Amino acid sequence: MRPLTITPKQAEAVSSKYSQDPDGHKSLDDMLFTLQEGGVGMDGALVLRWCNMWLAIERDGYCHT
């Protein structure tokens, strides 16, 4: 398994979500560790399970369900 490439804007978006609701994570690093690759055709977007939703976080930090 290769390491994820996380842009600064993606890390900022995850930090924002952590500030809104840590959703059971003990730290921001713990939440960052749960990020996953978005898959084929998602152009570097990452996905995060947060508050019973799957969020896509684009390379520019835009976050959507």
N, C-alpha and C positions, 0 to 999 in steps of 0.2 A: 504494500500500500504506500503510495507516494504522499508526501506532505502537501497540505493545502496551501495555495497561494492566496493570502488574504490582503486586499488592498487597505490602505489607511481609512478610506471612506467606509468600507465594509466593517472594519473594526469599530469605527465610530457609530455606525448604525446598531451594531450588537450592544455596544455600551449604552446607547440610548434606550434600547429595549430592556436591558438589565436595570437601568435606573427607573423605568416605568414599573417593572415587576420582575424580580429575580427568578420567579417561577421555580422555586425550589433549589436553585443553584447557590452554592456556598460562596462563590466569588465570580467576578467577571471572567477570569481565566478559565474557570470551570465551565462557564457558558460558551466561551470561545472554543473550548475543546470539543463541544458537541456539534459544531458546524460540519456540514457534509457538502460534497460536490453536488452541483445541481443536475449534472447528467448531460447527455447528448443534446446539443442545440441550445443550451442555456448560456453560452458565451461567457463563462467565468462566474456566473451567479452561484451563490452558495445558498443552502437551505438550512433553516433553523427551526426546530420544534419549540414553540413558545406559546404558553397559555392555551393549550389544546388546538393550536393552529400550526400549519407549516408556512413559514415565511420564506420568500425568495428575497435575497439581498443581492442586488445587482452590483457590478464593479464600481459604479459611481455612488453607491450607498443607498440608492432608492430601494425601499423595502415595501413588499406587497405580498398578499396572500394568493 
